[in-house]
Amino acid sequence: MVKDTNFLRNLEDYMNNVKPEASYFFETDGKRTFGFVVDIQSSDQIPMFAEPLFQWGAEVEFHPVMSFDDLKKAVSAFK
């Protein structure tokens, strides 16, 4: 049960601020989990995404990914 009655409002405010391209809500090891796909242009943006979540006591992980076009560009640099 969500104990913080402002949880959904706070989460919606956060999402309006960071503007995720996609968001998913699920359970992992019995814990409430959510994943956001965000476009981070440089590592100095990470605190903007992470700090509000740390303030809520969340555990935060970042997993950099690339699009297929990014992969093609990277592979072509090795030729």
C-alpha positions in Angstrom: 0.0 0.0 0.0 1.3 3.4 -0.9 1.8 5.3 2.4 2.5 8.8 0.9 -0.8 10.2 -0.2 1.2 12.6 -2.5 3.0 9.8 -4.2 1.2 9.9 -7.6 1.3 13.7 -7.7 5.0 13.8 -6.9 5.8 11.1 -9.4 3.7 12.9 -12.1 5.5 16.2 -11.3 8.9 14.4 -11.6 7.9 12.9 -14.9 6.6 16.2 -16.3 10.1 17.7 -15.4 12.3 14.9 -16.9 9.9 14.1 -19.8 10.7 10.4 -20.2 10.3 9.0 -23.7 8.7 5.9 -22.1 7.9 4.8 -18.5 7.2 1.4 -17.1 6.0 0.3 -13.6 6.6 -3.2 -12.3 7.8 -5.3 -9.4 11.4 -6.5 -8.9 12.2 -8.8 -6.0 9.1 -7.7 -4.2 9.9 -4.0 -4.5 8.0 -1.3 -6.4 10.1 -0.5 -9.5 9.8 1.9 -12.3 11.9 2.4 -15.4 12.2 5.5 -17.4 13.7 5.9 -20.9 15.3 9.4 -21.0 17.6 11.0 -23.5 20.7 12.1 -21.6 23.0 14.1 -23.8 25.9 14.3 -21.3 26.8 12.8 -17.9 26.4 16.2 -16.2 22.6 15.8 -16.6 22.5 12.7 -14.4 22.1 14.6 -11.1 19.0 16.3 -12.5 17.4 12.9 -13.1 18.7 11.1 -10.0 18.6 13.6 -7.1 14.8 13.9 -6.8 14.6 10.1 -6.7 17.4 9.9 -4.0 15.4 12.4 -2.0 12.5 9.8 -2.0 14.9 7.1 -0.8 15.0 5.4 -4.1 17.8 3.2 -5.4 18.8 4.5 -8.8 20.6 2.8 -11.7 21.5 4.1 -15.2 22.0 1.9 -18.2 23.2 3.7 -21.2 21.8 2.4 -24.5 22.1 3.3 -28.1 19.8 3.1 -31.1 20.5 1.0 -34.2 21.7 4.1 -36.0 24.1 4.9 -33.1 25.4 1.3 -33.3 26.0 1.6 -37.1 27.9 4.9 -36.6 30.0 3.3 -33.8 30.8 0.2 -35.9 31.7 2.3 -39.0 34.3 4.1 -36.9 36.3 0.8 -36.6 36.6 0.4 -40.4 
